[in-house]
Amino acid sequence: MLRFLNSLFGRVMIALVAGIVIGAVFPHFAQTLRPLGDGFLKLIKMVIGPIVFCVVVSGMASAGNLKKVGRVGLKAVVYFEIMTTLALVIGAVLAYVTRPGVGMNIDLHTLDAGSLATYTEHAKSLKDTAGFLLKIIPDTATDAFAKGDILQVLVFSVLFGAALSLLGEKAQRVTSLIDELSHVFFRIMGFIIKLAPLGVLGAIAFTTGTYGVASLKQLGMLVIVFYASCLLFVFVVLAVVMRLTGFSIFKLVRYLREELLIVLGTASSDAVLPQIMRKLEWMGVKDSTVGLVIPTGYSFNLDGFSIYLTLAVIFIAQATNTPLSIHDLIVVVLVSLVTSKGAHGIPGSAIVILAATLSAIPAIPVLGLVLILPVDWFVGIARAVTNLIGNCVATVVVAVWEKDIDRVRATRVLNQDAELLFVPADHAGSSHNHEPAHAV
C-alpha cells in the first residue's frame, strides 16, 4: 500500500477519485480549481517545443546518415497512413452501424452559430491542401517555438537535423550541445510531471463540478460509441499489429499505465511525451528511432482523432437529417487524411479540424458542430489515450521493421522483470542509458 501511495500512478489515481468527489459534493468550489489543470498543461506546453526539437535533431544525428533517417521516416509515414486510414474507416463504419445521431431531428435554425466563431477562424487555413502545406511552414524559426506549433517545430527540426548530419564532424560541438540541452529539458519536465496529481485533480474536479457526476456516465450515444471504437481499435487492431511484431498490447499498456493515467486525467498526451520516449528506450528501442517516430507521430499518427473525425461528421449528418452519398463518404475520408495532420497544437483542435473537414463537404452543415461542443472534453480523453498508445505501437513496429529493438530486453521489460524496472528518478535525464535499474 505504501509503495502504491509513493508512486506517481498511486498519487494520480487518488487525485482522480478526489477530483470526482469534490466536483460532486462541492461543485462551485470545484469550478474554481480549473487553474490547477490549466496551469499544469501550460507548464507542459512551455517545454514541449524545445524537447521535440532536441529529440528530433539528436535522433537524426545519432542515426548516422540521412539515408537511415529517410528510411526510418518513410517506413513511419507508410505505417501512419495505413493506420490513419483504417481508423477513419472504423469511425465511419461504426457510425453507420450504431447510428448515434438518428432521431435527434435537429433544426439548424435553433443552433448558436456564435459559439463556433473562434474555431472556424482557425479552420480557414486548413480547408485545402495548399492551406495546410503553407501552415506547416513557420514565418520564422522562433515563431514556431513561440506559438508552440509542433508541426512547424518538426519542419524546422528536420531541416536542422539534416544540416547537422551533412556537416558531420564540423558540427559535432553543436550536436553535443543539443544532446546536453535535451537532458536539461527532460529534467525540467521531470519537475513538472511531479505536479501531475494536482493537474489531474483540477481538471477532473472542474469538469465534474460543471457538468455533474451524471455526465461522466451518460454523455450520450456519440461518446459511448466513440469510447467503444477506441477500445476496438486498441485491443483488436493494435493488438493484432503488436502480435505480428511478437509482443503483447496488454503488456505494453500495463508498462505505460502511469503515463496513460495522466493522459486520462488531463486529456492531453503532451504531458507524458518525454517519459514515454524514455520508457520506450528503456525497453530496448534504439533512441534514434524513438526520437524520430514519436514526435512525428504526435502530428501524423492520430488514431483516436481519426476515428472521431469520421464518427463526428456522420453523427452531425444523422442528427440534422442530412443524406450522405458514397461519394460524400469518400470525400470525408480523403479530406480527413489531410486535415487530421494539422490537429496537434491548435486550440480546440477537434472542433477546428472538423470545421476544416466539413467546409470541404457542402452537403454537411458546419453549424452542426455546435452539437458536439458540450462533450468535446470527454471524447478528448479517449482521443488522447488512443493517440498515445497508437504512437507507442508505431514506434515498436518501425523498430522491429528496422531491427532497432533489443527483443530479449523488450520481452523482459514487458514481462516486468524485477531487474529491469524503469526508475524515472534515476534515468529521466538520460536518453542512452540502458543499464538495468534495481527494484525499489
VOPAGU-2260 file (C-alpha; in pm, 1 decimal, decimal comma):
REM VOPAGU-2260
SITE   aa  ch    i         X         Y         Z
SITE  MET   A    0       0,0       0,0       0,0
SITE  LEU   A    1     283,7     238,0      89,8
SITE  ARG   A    2     451,6     165,6    -244,4
SITE  PHE   A    3     125,2     247,1    -423,6
SITE  LEU   A    4      91,3     580,6    -238,0
SITE  ASN   A    5     452,9     673,8    -312,1
SITE  SER   A    6     421,5     602,7    -685,1
SITE  LEU   A    7     308,8     857,9    -943,8
SITE  PHE   A    8      41,5     610,5   -1054,0
SITE  GLY   A    9     -98,8     594,4    -699,8
SITE  ARG   A   10     -98,4     970,2    -648,1
SITE  VAL   A   11    -269,3    1034,0    -981,0
SITE  MET   A   12    -532,4     768,2    -903,4
SITE  ILE   A   13    -604,8     932,0    -567,7
SITE  ALA   A   14    -624,6    1274,5    -734,2
SITE  LEU   A   15    -863,4    1136,2    -996,9
SITE  VAL   A   16   -1102,9     998,5    -734,6
SITE  ALA   A   17   -1070,5    1307,5    -515,7
SITE  GLY   A   18   -1148,8    1533,3    -810,8
SITE  ILE   A   19   -1470,9    1346,7    -888,2
SITE  VAL   A   20   -1577,7    1358,4    -520,6
SITE  ILE   A   21   -1503,2    1730,8    -487,5
SITE  GLY   A   22   -1686,1    1803,2    -813,6
SITE  ALA   A   23   -1991,3    1609,2    -697,3
SITE  VAL   A   24   -2009,3    1740,6    -340,2
SITE  PHE   A   25   -1877,0    2095,5    -384,3
SITE  PRO   A   26   -1948,8    2185,9    -749,5
SITE  HIS   A   27   -1898,2    2562,9    -713,3
SITE  PHE   A   28   -1567,2    2518,5    -531,2
SITE  ALA   A   29   -1462,7    2255,9    -788,9
SITE  GLN   A   30   -1505,7    2506,3   -1069,6
SITE  THR   A   31   -1250,6    2735,6    -902,2
SITE  LEU   A   32    -990,8    2455,4    -927,5
SITE  ARG   A   33    -971,7    2482,3   -1305,7
SITE  PRO   A   34    -643,3    2683,7   -1290,1
SITE  LEU   A   35    -469,4    2376,1   -1146,1
SITE  GLY   A   36    -540,2    2176,8   -1461,6
SITE  ASP   A   37    -485,7    2468,1   -1699,7
SITE  GLY   A   38    -163,0    2567,1   -1525,4
SITE  PHE   A   39     -24,7    2214,8   -1544,1
SITE  LEU   A   40     -92,3    2195,6   -1917,8
SITE  LYS   A   41      63,4    2540,1   -1973,1
SITE  LEU   A   42     379,1    2425,8   -1796,0
SITE  ILE   A   43     390,5    2122,2   -2023,2
SITE  LYS   A   44     337,8    2326,7   -2339,7
SITE  MET   A   45     615,3    2562,1   -2227,3
SITE  VAL   A   46     882,2    2296,7   -2286,4
SITE  ILE   A   47     726,0    2067,1   -2549,4
SITE  GLY   A   48     863,0    2267,7   -2845,9
SITE  PRO   A   49    1226,5    2265,1   -2727,0
SITE  ILE   A   50    1200,4    1896,1   -2628,4
SITE  VAL   A   51    1068,3    1794,5   -2972,0
SITE  PHE   A   52    1344,9    1998,0   -3137,5
SITE  CYS   A   53    1617,5    1837,5   -2925,8
SITE  VAL   A   54    1498,2    1477,1   -2961,7
SITE  VAL   A   55    1437,6    1501,3   -3338,0
SITE  VAL   A   56    1775,0    1664,4   -3404,7
SITE  SER   A   57    1955,3    1423,1   -3169,0
SITE  GLY   A   58    1771,5    1131,1   -3327,0
SITE  MET   A   59    1876,8    1231,5   -3676,5
SITE  ALA   A   60    2235,2    1292,6   -3563,9
SITE  SER   A   61    2263,6     957,2   -3383,4
SITE  ALA   A   62    2111,0     772,2   -3679,7
SITE  GLY   A   63    2445,5     816,5   -3851,4
SITE  ASN   A   64    2339,3     919,4   -4201,1
SITE  LEU   A   65    2046,0    1074,3   -4382,4
SITE  LYS   A   66    1977,1     751,7   -4571,4
SITE  LYS   A   67    1898,8     582,4   -4239,9
SITE  VAL   A   68    1683,4     878,7   -4133,1
SITE  GLY   A   69    1498,3     876,5   -4464,5
SITE  ARG   A   70    1436,2     502,5   -4444,4
SITE  VAL   A   71    1300,1     521,4   -4089,3
SITE  GLY   A   72    1092,1     827,5   -4178,3
SITE  LEU   A   73     946,6     664,1   -4489,5
SITE  LYS   A   74     852,1     346,2   -4302,6
SITE  ALA   A   75     694,0     553,1   -4026,7
SITE  VAL   A   76     488,7     760,7   -4271,9
SITE  VAL   A   77     371,1     449,5   -4459,2
SITE  TYR   A   78     261,3     292,5   -4131,3
SITE  PHE   A   79      96,2     618,5   -4016,6
SITE  GLU   A   80    -109,5     649,5   -4333,7
SITE  ILE   A   81    -224,3     286,5   -4325,2
SITE  MET   A   82    -336,1     308,3   -3961,7
SITE  THR   A   83    -492,6     654,3   -4002,8
SITE  THR   A   84    -697,2     533,4   -4299,7
SITE  LEU   A   85    -803,6     225,8   -4105,1
SITE  ALA   A   86    -907,2     443,6   -3808,4
SITE  LEU   A   87   -1109,2     674,5   -4034,2
SITE  VAL   A   88   -1289,7     375,2   -4187,0
SITE  ILE   A   89   -1361,9     223,9   -3844,0
SITE  GLY   A   90   -1517,8     552,3   -3729,4
SITE  ALA   A   91   -1737,2     568,1   -4038,9
SITE  VAL   A   92   -1848,0     203,0   -4020,7
SITE  LEU   A   93   -1940,6     221,1   -3652,4
SITE  ALA   A   94   -2127,5     546,4   -3707,1
SITE  TYR   A   95   -2341,6     374,8   -3970,1
SITE  VAL   A   96   -2389,0      58,2   -3767,2
SITE  THR   A   97   -2481,6     227,1   -3437,7
SITE  ARG   A   98   -2645,4     541,7   -3589,3
SITE  PRO   A   99   -2585,7     761,9   -3280,1
SITE  GLY   A  100   -2739,2    1076,3   -3433,7
SITE  VAL   A  101   -3053,0     921,3   -3585,0
SITE  GLY   A  102   -3373,2    1053,5   -3429,3
SITE  MET   A  103   -3233,4    1381,1   -3297,7
SITE  ASN   A  104   -3403,1    1579,4   -3579,9
SITE  ILE   A  105   -3203,8    1896,2   -3508,3
SITE  ASP   A  106   -3327,5    2220,7   -3663,0
SITE  LEU   A  107   -3018,3    2419,6   -3766,4
SITE  HIS   A  108   -3201,8    2746,4   -3703,5
SITE  THR   A  109   -3206,9    2669,6   -3330,5
SITE  LEU   A  110   -2827,6    2640,2   -3302,4
SITE  ASP   A  111   -2599,2    2922,2   -3187,1
SITE  ALA   A  112   -2352,2    2998,4   -3465,5
SITE  GLY   A  113   -2162,6    3244,1   -3244,8
SITE  SER   A  114   -2010,8    2964,2   -3036,9
SITE  LEU   A  115   -1824,0    2839,6   -3345,0
SITE  ALA   A  116   -1663,6    3170,2   -3445,2
SITE  THR   A  117   -1324,4    3101,1   -3283,2
SITE  TYR   A  118   -1296,3    2750,6   -3427,1
SITE  THR   A  119   -1399,8    2834,5   -3782,1
SITE  GLU   A  120   -1143,2    3115,5   -3788,2
SITE  HIS   A  121    -863,7    2864,2   -3720,1
SITE  ALA   A  122   -1010,2    2625,8   -3977,2
SITE  LYS   A  123    -978,0    2868,2   -4270,3
SITE  SER   A  124    -613,4    2780,8   -4333,4
SITE  LEU   A  125    -682,4    2406,0   -4321,4
SITE  LYS   A  126    -965,2    2366,5   -4568,5
SITE  ASP   A  127    -744,4    2267,6   -4859,7
SITE  THR   A  128    -410,2    2100,5   -4918,6
SITE  ALA   A  129    -235,6    2425,2   -5013,4
SITE  GLY   A  130    -355,7    2592,8   -4694,2
SITE  PHE   A  131    -232,2    2300,9   -4487,0
SITE  LEU   A  132     111,6    2296,9   -4653,3
SITE  LEU   A  133     154,4    2671,0   -4604,6
SITE  LYS   A  134      50,9    2642,5   -4241,4
SITE  ILE   A  135     325,1    2394,5   -4152,5
SITE  ILE   A  136     594,7    2637,6   -4271,1
SITE  PRO   A  137     675,3    2880,5   -3986,2
SITE  ASP   A  138     711,7    3251,9   -4059,1
SITE  THR   A  139    1041,8    3242,1   -3869,2
SITE  ALA   A  140    1228,8    2969,6   -3682,6
SITE  THR   A  141    1149,9    3130,8   -3347,7
SITE  ASP   A  142     783,6    3182,6   -3437,7
SITE  ALA   A  143     722,9    2806,8   -3442,0
SITE  PHE   A  144     851,7    2777,1   -3084,3
SITE  ALA   A  145     670,9    3091,7   -2970,0
SITE  LYS   A  146     334,2    2960,5   -3092,5
SITE  GLY   A  147     401,8    2605,5   -2974,6
SITE  ASP   A  148     302,8    2468,1   -3315,9
SITE  ILE   A  149     452,8    2117,8   -3307,2
SITE  LEU   A  150     412,2    2061,0   -3681,2
SITE  GLN   A  151     612,9    2376,1   -3755,8
SITE  VAL   A  152     872,3    2282,2   -3494,9
SITE  LEU   A  153     904,2    1942,4   -3664,6
SITE  VAL   A  154     970,1    2101,1   -4004,7
SITE  PHE   A  155    1244,7    2322,4   -3864,2
SITE  SER   A  156    1388,7    2035,7   -3656,7
SITE  VAL   A  157    1414,2    1803,7   -3958,7
SITE  LEU   A  158    1591,9    2073,3   -4162,3
SITE  PHE   A  159    1826,5    2150,0   -3873,4
SITE  GLY   A  160    1896,7    1781,1   -3809,8
SITE  ALA   A  161    1963,6    1717,1   -4180,0
SITE  ALA   A  162    2210,6    2006,1   -4191,8
SITE  LEU   A  163    2395,0    1877,5   -3882,8
SITE  SER   A  164    2409,9    1527,5   -4028,2
SITE  LEU   A  165    2562,7    1654,2   -4353,5
SITE  LEU   A  166    2817,8    1872,6   -4171,7
SITE  GLY   A  167    2940,7    1574,0   -3972,1
SITE  GLU   A  168    3244,2    1644,9   -3752,5
SITE  LYS   A  169    3228,4    2019,9   -3822,4
SITE  ALA   A  170    2904,3    2039,9   -3626,2
SITE  GLN   A  171    2996,7    1794,8   -3351,1
SITE  ARG   A  172    3001,7    2063,0   -3081,5
SITE  VAL   A  173    2653,5    2179,8   -3182,0
SITE  THR   A  174    2528,0    1820,7   -3179,8
SITE  SER   A  175    2673,9    1764,6   -2832,4
SITE  LEU   A  176    2524,1    2091,2   -2707,1
SITE  ILE   A  177    2174,7    1993,2   -2828,7
SITE  ASP   A  178    2209,8    1649,9   -2670,2
SITE  GLU   A  179    2306,9    1813,9   -2338,4
SITE  LEU   A  180    2020,1    2061,6   -2370,9
SITE  SER   A  181    1779,6    1770,3   -2414,6
SITE  HIS   A  182    1890,2    1639,8   -2074,2
SITE  VAL   A  183    1818,1    1981,2   -1921,6
SITE  PHE   A  184    1469,8    1998,1   -2073,6
SITE  PHE   A  185    1392,6    1642,2   -1968,4
SITE  ARG   A  186    1494,6    1731,2   -1615,4
SITE  ILE   A  187    1263,7    2033,2   -1626,0
SITE  MET   A  188     985,3    1805,9   -1745,4
SITE  GLY   A  189    1068,2    1575,1   -1456,2
SITE  PHE   A  190     997,6    1863,9   -1217,5
SITE  ILE   A  191     671,1    1947,3   -1390,8
SITE  ILE   A  192     544,2    1589,1   -1406,1
SITE  LYS   A  193     557,1    1571,4   -1025,9
SITE  LEU   A  194     266,9    1818,9   -1035,7
SITE  ALA   A  195      53,9    1576,5   -1240,5
SITE  PRO   A  196    -170,3    1481,5    -944,0
SITE  LEU   A  197    -259,4    1848,9    -892,2
SITE  GLY   A  198    -326,9    1893,8   -1264,2
SITE  VAL   A  199    -549,9    1586,7   -1274,2
SITE  LEU   A  200    -732,8    1696,3    -957,2
SITE  GLY   A  201    -808,8    2041,0   -1100,7
SITE  ALA   A  202    -917,6    1916,6   -1444,1
SITE  ILE   A  203   -1145,2    1638,9   -1315,1
SITE  ALA   A  204   -1294,5    1848,7   -1032,9
SITE  PHE   A  205   -1378,8    2133,8   -1270,4
SITE  THR   A  206   -1536,8    1904,5   -1529,8
SITE  THR   A  207   -1739,7    1710,9   -1272,6
SITE  GLY   A  208   -1849,3    2030,5   -1097,3
SITE  THR   A  209   -1952,4    2192,5   -1425,6
SITE  TYR   A  210   -2132,2    1902,4   -1595,0
SITE  GLY   A  211   -2230,0    1689,6   -1294,2
SITE  VAL   A  212   -2142,6    1331,0   -1200,0
SITE  ALA   A  213   -2411,3    1200,5   -1433,2
SITE  SER   A  214   -2220,6    1349,2   -1724,2
SITE  LEU   A  215   -1935,1    1108,5   -1651,0
SITE  LYS   A  216   -2168,0     814,2   -1714,3
SITE  GLN   A  217   -2431,9     944,1   -1952,4
SITE  LEU   A  218   -2260,5    1154,9   -2215,8
SITE  GLY   A  219   -2484,2    1033,4   -2492,0
SITE  MET   A  220   -2467,1     774,7   -2763,2
SITE  LEU   A  221   -2190,5     957,2   -2951,3
SITE  VAL   A  222   -1947,5     937,5   -2659,8
SITE  ILE   A  223   -2034,3     574,7   -2585,3
SITE  VAL   A  224   -1980,9     473,2   -2947,5
SITE  PHE   A  225   -1653,9     663,5   -2962,7
SITE  TYR   A  226   -1516,0     500,5   -2649,5
SITE  ALA   A  227   -1620,7     160,1   -2783,1
SITE  SER   A  228   -1449,1     242,3   -3113,4
SITE  CYS   A  229   -1125,5     331,1   -2936,7
SITE  LEU   A  230   -1133,0      10,0   -2731,6
SITE  LEU   A  231   -1194,4    -189,1   -3050,7
SITE  PHE   A  232    -907,9     -15,7   -3227,6
SITE  VAL   A  233    -658,8     -61,0   -2942,1
SITE  PHE   A  234    -743,4    -413,0   -2825,8
SITE  VAL   A  235    -824,1    -563,9   -3164,0
SITE  VAL   A  236    -646,2    -371,4   -3441,7
SITE  LEU   A  237    -336,4    -263,2   -3248,4
SITE  ALA   A  238    -333,9    -595,1   -3062,0
SITE  VAL   A  239    -303,4    -778,5   -3393,6
SITE  VAL   A  240     -28,5    -540,6   -3508,4
SITE  MET   A  241     165,0    -593,5   -3183,8
SITE  ARG   A  242     118,7    -969,9   -3207,1
SITE  LEU   A  243     270,9    -962,2   -3556,6
SITE  THR   A  244     579,6    -795,2   -3406,5
SITE  GLY   A  245     596,7   -1062,8   -3138,0
SITE  PHE   A  246     475,9    -854,0   -2843,4
SITE  SER   A  247     152,4    -804,3   -2647,2
SITE  ILE   A  248     -57,5    -486,6   -2647,3
SITE  PHE   A  249    -184,6    -572,3   -2299,4
SITE  LYS   A  250     167,8    -588,6   -2157,2
SITE  LEU   A  251     259,6    -261,7   -2332,1
SITE  VAL   A  252     -45,9     -86,5   -2185,1
SITE  ARG   A  253      43,1    -221,9   -1840,5
SITE  TYR   A  254     400,9     -94,3   -1882,3
SITE  LEU   A  255     271,9     255,5   -1973,6
SITE  ARG   A  256      -8,1     264,8   -1715,7
SITE  GLU   A  257     125,7     565,8   -1521,3
SITE  GLU   A  258     152,9     780,4   -1831,8
SITE  LEU   A  259    -185,6     668,0   -1963,0
SITE  LEU   A  260    -347,6     760,7   -1632,4
SITE  ILE   A  261    -202,5    1112,9   -1651,6
SITE  VAL   A  262    -341,3    1144,8   -2004,5
SITE  LEU   A  263    -674,4    1012,8   -1877,6
SITE  GLY   A  264    -690,2    1291,5   -1620,9
SITE  THR   A  265    -563,2    1580,4   -1832,3
SITE  ALA   A  266    -695,2    1478,0   -2178,8
SITE  SER   A  267    -353,4    1569,4   -2317,6
SITE  SER   A  268     -70,9    1340,9   -2429,3
SITE  ASP   A  269     181,1    1629,4   -2427,8
SITE  ALA   A  270     224,2    1583,7   -2053,4
SITE  VAL   A  271     394,4    1246,4   -2093,7
SITE  LEU   A  272     593,3    1287,3   -2415,4
SITE  PRO   A  273     942,1    1274,8   -2254,0
SITE  GLN   A  274     851,1     994,6   -2014,1
SITE  ILE   A  275     705,1     783,1   -2294,8
SITE  MET   A  276    1020,0     826,6   -2500,7
SITE  ARG   A  277    1242,9     728,3   -2209,9
SITE  LYS   A  278    1031,6     420,7   -2137,8
SITE  LEU   A  279    1044,5     303,7   -2500,0
SITE  GLU   A  280    1421,5     344,7   -2499,6
SITE  TRP   A  281    1440,6     163,0   -2165,1
SITE  MET   A  282    1257,4    -136,7   -2310,7
SITE  GLY   A  283    1519,5    -167,8   -2583,1
SITE  VAL   A  284    1412,2      54,0   -2876,0
SITE  LYS   A  285    1704,1     244,4   -3027,1
SITE  ASP   A  286    1698,3     610,0   -2921,9
SITE  SER   A  287    1733,2     739,5   -3278,9
SITE  THR   A  288    1415,4     553,1   -3381,4
SITE  VAL   A  289    1224,2     678,3   -3077,5
SITE  GLY   A  290    1347,3    1032,8   -3141,5
SITE  LEU   A  291    1215,7    1026,7   -3498,1
SITE  VAL   A  292     892,2     827,0   -3472,5
SITE  ILE   A  293     730,4     958,7   -3152,6
SITE  PRO   A  294     749,8    1336,9   -3222,2
SITE  THR   A  295     644,1    1282,7   -3584,2
SITE  GLY   A  296     358,6    1060,2   -3473,5
SITE  TYR   A  297     225,4    1335,8   -3247,5
SITE  SER   A  298     122,8    1522,3   -3563,7
SITE  PHE   A  299      90,6    1249,1   -3826,6
SITE  ASN   A  300     -39,4     942,5   -3641,5
SITE  LEU   A  301    -355,1    1047,8   -3458,0
SITE  ASP   A  302    -551,3     722,7   -3448,5
SITE  GLY   A  303    -805,4     829,8   -3186,4
SITE  PHE   A  304    -855,4    1163,7   -3354,9
SITE  SER   A  305    -907,3     996,0   -3692,8
SITE  ILE   A  306   -1177,6     766,9   -3552,0
SITE  TYR   A  307   -1355,1    1069,5   -3406,5
SITE  LEU   A  308   -1334,5    1270,3   -3729,3
SITE  THR   A  309   -1548,2    1039,8   -3941,9
SITE  LEU   A  310   -1769,7     938,4   -3649,5
SITE  ALA   A  311   -1849,7    1302,1   -3563,6
SITE  VAL   A  312   -1906,2    1403,9   -3926,9
SITE  ILE   A  313   -2158,2    1122,9   -3983,9
SITE  PHE   A  314   -2317,4    1190,0   -3642,2
SITE  ILE   A  315   -2381,3    1552,5   -3743,2
SITE  ALA   A  316   -2527,5    1440,7   -4075,9
SITE  GLN   A  317   -2757,9    1194,9   -3898,1
SITE  ALA   A  318   -2862,4    1445,7   -3630,5
SITE  THR   A  319   -2951,8    1709,1   -3890,4
SITE  ASN   A  320   -3115,7    1457,8   -4126,7
SITE  THR   A  321   -2858,5    1530,4   -4397,3
SITE  PRO   A  322   -2837,3    1247,5   -4654,7
SITE  LEU   A  323   -2484,9    1130,6   -4740,3
SITE  SER   A  324   -2386,6     957,4   -5062,0
SITE  ILE   A  325   -2098,3     713,6   -5106,4
SITE  HIS   A  326   -1916,3     995,0   -5284,5
SITE  ASP   A  327   -1959,3    1220,0   -4978,4
SITE  LEU   A  328   -1816,7     949,0   -4752,4
SITE  ILE   A  329   -1513,3     901,1   -4976,0
SITE  VAL   A  330   -1455,4    1277,2   -4973,5
SITE  VAL   A  331   -1481,8    1279,6   -4592,4
SITE  VAL   A  332   -1210,0    1013,1   -4561,8
SITE  LEU   A  333    -978,1    1173,7   -4821,1
SITE  VAL   A  334   -1014,1    1524,2   -4678,5
SITE  SER   A  335    -967,5    1390,8   -4324,6
SITE  LEU   A  336    -637,3    1229,9   -4425,0
SITE  VAL   A  337    -507,7    1583,1   -4489,1
SITE  THR   A  338    -683,2    1789,1   -4221,9
SITE  SER   A  339    -609,6    1542,6   -3938,9
SITE  LYS   A  340    -236,9    1613,0   -3978,7
SITE  GLY   A  341    -285,9    1967,1   -3850,8
SITE  ALA   A  342    -462,4    1869,4   -3529,8
SITE  HIS   A  343    -183,3    1889,0   -3276,5
SITE  GLY   A  344    -116,1    2222,5   -3110,9
SITE  ILE   A  345    -433,2    2400,4   -3225,3
SITE  PRO   A  346    -666,7    2533,1   -2953,4
SITE  GLY   A  347    -985,4    2324,2   -2960,5
SITE  SER   A  348    -817,0    2107,3   -3224,5
SITE  ALA   A  349   -1103,4    1859,2   -3271,8
SITE  ILE   A  350   -1358,9    2130,7   -3347,7
SITE  VAL   A  351   -1113,2    2322,8   -3565,8
SITE  ILE   A  352   -1023,5    2021,4   -3779,6
SITE  LEU   A  353   -1385,7    1913,0   -3802,7
SITE  ALA   A  354   -1476,2    2263,5   -3923,5
SITE  ALA   A  355   -1199,1    2242,9   -4183,7
SITE  THR   A  356   -1321,0    1899,7   -4294,7
SITE  LEU   A  357   -1686,8    1999,3   -4317,9
SITE  SER   A  358   -1603,5    2316,6   -4510,4
SITE  ALA   A  359   -1483,4    2091,5   -4792,9
SITE  ILE   A  360   -1810,7    1893,2   -4790,3
SITE  PRO   A  361   -2100,6    2132,6   -4864,1
SITE  ALA   A  362   -2360,2    1859,7   -4805,6
SITE  ILE   A  363   -2298,2    1859,9   -4428,3
SITE  PRO   A  364   -2377,3    2180,0   -4231,4
SITE  VAL   A  365   -2073,7    2318,0   -4044,5
SITE  LEU   A  366   -2314,1    2469,9   -3791,3
SITE  GLY   A  367   -2386,9    2115,9   -3670,5
SITE  LEU   A  368   -2056,2    2127,0   -3483,0
SITE  VAL   A  369   -2240,8    2315,3   -3207,8
SITE  LEU   A  370   -2399,2    1980,2   -3118,1
SITE  ILE   A  371   -2070,1    1822,9   -3010,3
SITE  LEU   A  372   -1915,5    2120,2   -2828,4
SITE  PRO   A  373   -2052,1    2016,1   -2484,6
SITE  VAL   A  374   -1888,8    1671,6   -2498,7
SITE  ASP   A  375   -1561,1    1763,5   -2667,0
SITE  TRP   A  376   -1358,8    1743,7   -2346,2
SITE  PHE   A  377   -1491,7    1398,1   -2262,4
SITE  VAL   A  378   -1418,4    1249,9   -2603,9
SITE  GLY   A  379   -1081,4    1425,8   -2584,1
SITE  ILE   A  380    -981,6    1186,9   -2305,9
SITE  ALA   A  381   -1023,2     877,4   -2523,7
SITE  ARG   A  382    -872,7    1058,9   -2824,1
SITE  ALA   A  383    -553,9    1140,7   -2635,6
SITE  VAL   A  384    -516,2     794,4   -2480,9
SITE  THR   A  385    -573,4     619,6   -2815,8
SITE  ASN   A  386    -334,3     855,8   -2994,7
SITE  LEU   A  387     -62,8     785,1   -2738,8
SITE  ILE   A  388     -99,0     406,4   -2748,0
SITE  GLY   A  389    -106,3     419,8   -3129,2
SITE  ASN   A  390     221,0     613,4   -3138,5
SITE  CYS   A  391     392,1     375,1   -2898,4
SITE  VAL   A  392     282,6      78,8   -3111,4
SITE  ALA   A  393     405,3     261,7   -3423,4
SITE  THR   A  394     747,5     305,6   -3263,5
SITE  VAL   A  395     769,7     -65,3   -3181,2
SITE  VAL   A  396     659,4    -160,7   -3534,5
SITE  VAL   A  397     915,0      65,5   -3704,6
SITE  ALA   A  398    1185,7     -51,2   -3462,9
SITE  VAL   A  399    1110,8    -417,6   -3543,7
SITE  TRP   A  400    1098,1    -331,1   -3914,4
SITE  GLU   A  401    1440,2    -161,6   -3889,6
SITE  LYS   A  402    1582,6    -420,0   -3643,9
SITE  ASP   A  403    1635,3    -132,4   -3399,1
SITE  ILE   A  404    1497,0    -313,2   -3094,7
SITE  ASP   A  405    1655,4    -549,4   -2844,4
SITE  ARG   A  406    1386,3    -820,2   -2843,8
SITE  VAL   A  407    1521,6   -1001,9   -2539,2
SITE  ARG   A  408    1530,9    -683,8   -2332,5
SITE  ALA   A  409    1187,7    -572,6   -2454,6
SITE  THR   A  410    1035,1    -907,7   -2358,6
SITE  ARG   A  411    1191,7    -893,2   -2013,0
SITE  VAL   A  412    1076,8    -535,0   -1954,4
SITE  LEU   A  413     719,6    -603,2   -2068,7
SITE  ASN   A  414     714,8    -915,5   -1850,2
SITE  GLN   A  415     807,8    -685,6   -1556,9
SITE  ASP   A  416    1145,6    -842,6   -1486,6
SITE  ALA   A  417    1244,6    -710,1   -1141,5
SITE  GLU   A  418    1598,1    -633,8   -1259,7
SITE  LEU   A  419    1469,8    -408,4   -1536,9
SITE  LEU   A  420    1210,2    -194,5   -1361,0
SITE  PHE   A  421    1201,5     157,5   -1501,2
SITE  VAL   A  422    1313,0     409,9   -1236,2
SITE  PRO   A  423    1232,0     761,6   -1365,1
SITE  ALA   A  424    1408,3     943,7   -1081,4
SITE  ASP   A  425    1743,0     790,9   -1179,8
SITE  HIS   A  426    1704,8     790,8   -1557,8
SITE  ALA   A  427    1476,0    1082,8   -1651,0
SITE  GLY   A  428    1761,7    1281,8   -1792,8
SITE  SER   A  429    1931,7    1004,8   -1986,6
SITE  SER   A  430    1845,3     907,2   -2339,3
SITE  HIS   A  431    2119,3     648,4   -2380,5
SITE  ASN   A  432    2142,0     463,2   -2050,2
SITE  HIS   A  433    2018,9     107,7   -2089,8
SITE  GLU   A  434    2170,3     -39,7   -1774,1
SITE  PRO   A  435    1926,0    -234,4   -1555,4
SITE  ALA   A  436    1757,4     -42,6   -1276,9
SITE  HIS   A  437    1719,4    -219,7    -946,1
SITE  ALA   A  438    1375,4    -268,9    -798,8
SITE  VAL   A  439    1282,2     -24,1    -526,7
